[in-house]
Amino acid sequence: MRSIWKGVISFGLVSIPVRLYSATQERDVAFHQVRRSDGSRVRYRRVAEADGDEVNYADIAKGYELPDGQTVVLTDEDFANLPLSTSRAIDVLEFVPLEQVDPIYFAKSYYIEPDRTGAKPYVLLRDALAESGRVALVKIALRQREQLATLRVRDGVFVLETMIWPDEVREPDFPFLDEDVEVRPQELAMAASLIDTLAADFDPTRFTDEYREALQSVIDAKIAGREVVSPPASPEQEPVGDLMAALRASIAAARRDHPDGAGAAEPAEPVAAAEPADEKASPPEVRGTASKTAPAKAAPAKAAPARTTAAKAARTTAAKSAPARTTAAKGTGARGTAAKDAAAKGETARGAAKSKAAPAHTAAPTRRSA
């Protein structure tokens, strides 16, 4: 890496000579503007608007335009005379908790390396700052501009994060902030469940710039003379009117895409007390609950029609096949026991069935005892 700035960290009466390096780099694919027909480079000339003459870079100055259209010309000497006390120093102003610094202020990151003579005070300040749990708020002048910055420790090295000034942050003035938007507790619980499902430890190495990779593939294909295949278009997502349905679908998709994640159980929505309803019209969970709380006599009463139907079926097939009657009787042990209990209680339905189909019910107890 090549250093872009050289100066000192001014910490009280201690001065630490350091060098500054860019900590990040852009990985975008670089292009030139060319003529479509033959790829010839298109270049721009710096020309004066007044006469169209080309201007050399050394003759270019900065101009500030006044409201009436006139221009004030500022030269390098004008900038050099500005009182920048931090022109070659990183002045430590105070030490603040990192969580109190809104990330919206951060602009660019730089690494700071100590000069050979400043290694010991550098390590001293680094270790003390790491143990404090705070970051240093500093001022520095870069490219003829004074900037606020923070100084923190990362992997044993100081990282300088330049910041924008508070008056450079725009206020979020949006109409919906003045509206009374109501969010139901069920929707909030579902959104929290989705967040828990997608929760993970931060690991940026798991993600890549897919657009840049696809663009590089197109360039490689052009170089090799291969056919360029367009990637499949992503399906457009239709707007979902039901917020709860959208949240449920999002949770299901998150669990499908993150099978290794612990996830979170979908929060149960409050269910109002169910009205008494016919068993056929009730959902399975309501019928299951009713079966646990219904009186014990309800079961035999519901089973009576089934026994009557079985008795009719037995009478119909009795004349056709005696062995079939024997097999059917063997498979009715539980039904015979229920009929036996019903007879002790004087149930009318069983008595009617017994009077109409006496031979079939008489033979059943004999076969069970055998």
Secondary structure, 3 states (H helix, E strand, C coil): CCCCEEEEEEECCEEEEEEEEECCCCCCCCCCCECCCCCCECCCCCECCCCCCECCHHHCCEEEECCCCCEEEECHHHHHCCCCCCCCEEEEEEEEEHHHCCHHHEEEEEEEEECHHHHHHHHHHHHHHHHHCEEEEEEEEECCEEEEEEEEEECCEEEEEEECCHHHCCCCCCHHHHCCCCCCHHHHHHHHHHHHHCCCCCCHHHCCCHHHHHHHHHHHHHHHCCCCCCCCCCCCCCCCCCHHHHHHHHHHHHHHHCCCCCCCCCCCCCCCCCCCCCCCCCCHHHHHHHHHHCCCCHHHHHHHHHHHHHHHHHHHHHCCCHHHHHHHHHCCHHHHHHHHHHHHCCCHHHHHHHHHCHHHHHHHHHHHHC
